[in-house]
Amino acid sequence: MRLIKLLLGTLLPVVILFWTAGCEREVVNSPEDDQISNSSCFTCHGEEGYLLSAKGEWENSIHASGNNVDYTNRGGSDCTQCHNHQGFLEFVATGSVSAPYDQVSSIHCFTCHAPHTRGDLTLRTDAAFTLANGEIFDYGSGNLCANCHHSRYSVDDIVDGIGVSPYWGPHHGPQGDLIAGTNGYEFDAYEYESTGHGNIGGGNSCVGCHMGNPRTHVGYKIGGHSFNMVDEESGATLVGVCQECHLSAEDFDYEGIQTEIHGLLEELETLLFNAGIIDGTAHPVRGTIDDKDVAGALFNFLLIEEDRSFGVHNPEYMVDLLESSISFMESTVGKIALDDIRPLTAH
């Protein structure tokens, strides 16, 4: 009894304080109102479960795995702008980063949304994004994705005598470039066509597919904020999104496009390896490549390998890039002198 009296004496005043004071958070600069009433909090935090669903989906995403978080917090690093929350917010606001920060965290809900300052769940930005080669990616909500999912290297910077390293090339997420049908190395005398899926889902590109309706009961494994197109465990997919245009599609290998791309990538990989351009792990060999066309073939291989859709994002453009690279390498690989690839003393 004495313990109960003690708890009532210490906790009850605190409870009464919160009960009578309520939440005094004021959300300003809403698109509709200058201030949001306290009751509007329940639009998001109520019992409907929208945020709980989004949270469940997010926990199944690669973004939430923690495997791509830059905790090194390096000053001036181009990693920071996409691999932690603080870097992304500064990059979106200013176009640059000033790491190191006092504290870093993984990307999460507030990286893409700012409900406590904007008063809604709209995206922080859906402004068109300028790719590394100066071309514009402008596909609605997918523009936010392109802030990170783009090549960090412009194909226009490939020149004779270029130095390469295992980290050279477009980096791990060049999807925006391929969807837009740009920034591949295009050989003279070849014609390139583009069938990018930027206008899918009402013109919202990435969002239109990866956040599509699963049309099946697999919990939070695919679609929504998981961004997953396939649930490896159950085999469920978002192929229903494709069927809106391709009625006969049974999987993402529609008309054999993924099979074709896999085959072309393997063929080009073999040619690049035999020429000493890549190693056994398909990473560029550190050195100098005298012929920019050889470097261009390497760039195309990395661009499509790192895209990981194996043709889905832009079937014709990706096939054209690989076929022209293979044709060039087949006519050149036997003529490449050993001196064409020279080890670098430093890079």
Secondary structure, DSSP 8 states (H G I E B T S, - for coil): -HHHHHHHHHHHHHHHHHHHH-----EES-SS-SEE-GGGHHHHHSSS-HHHHHHHHHTTSSGGGSTT--TT--TT-TTHHHHSHHHHHHHHHHSS-----S------HHHHB-HHHHSS--BS----EE-TTS-EE--TTHHHHHTTSS-SS-GGG--TTEEE-TT-SS-S--HHHHHHT-SS---TT--------TTHHHHTTHHHHHT----S--TTSSSGGG--SB-TTT--B-HHHHTTT-TT--SS-GGGHHHHHHHHHHHHHHHHHHTTSB-TTS-B-SEEES-HHHHHHHHHHHHHHHH-STTSS-HHHHHHHHHHHHHHHHHHGGG--GGGEE--S--
